Amino acid sequence: MGRCLCGPTSYALSPPYDRIEVCHCIQCRRANGGEFHMVVPVTEQQVGWKSQNRISEYESSSGKFRAFCAGCGAPVYSRRTRRLGQLRLRAGLMPDLPRPSELKQQFGAYPLPWIEPLARTVARPEDEAI
C-alpha cells in the first residue's frame, strides 16, 4: 500500500484508515518541502512493514520524531513520545489511498492565499508533468 521513492521502505496498512489530516504550519511545510502536508493517523499495529531497515528518525522538536527513508529521503511518518503506539503516515507514499470519511485541516489560518484557488484548477495529463 505504501512505499518510498526508491522502494526499499514499504508497508501494508490494515483498516480502518479513513481519516486524513492536512497541516499548513510552517514546521510541517519545511519538513515536507511543500505548502502543506497530508498524513494518515494510524496505530503501529495497523502497519505491516514489508521492509523498514532503511528508516532513519530524528527528533525535530522535543518529543517529536520524523522518520524518512535513508536511501531517497522520502518522509515516511512522524510520531510523538506522548502518543505511544501512534504514527502519522505520510499520505504521499500511498498511491491508492481511498477517499477519507474525515478530512481534518490543521493550522488553516496559515495556508498561502493561492492554495485554495489552485486546488480548483484543471489537472495536466501525466505526460505533461512538470
Secondary structure by P-SEA (a helix, b strand, c coil): ccccccccccccccccccbbbbbccaaaaaaacccbbbbbbbccccccccccccbbbbcccccbbbbbcccccccccccccccccccccccccccccccccbbbbccccccccaaaaaaacccccccccc
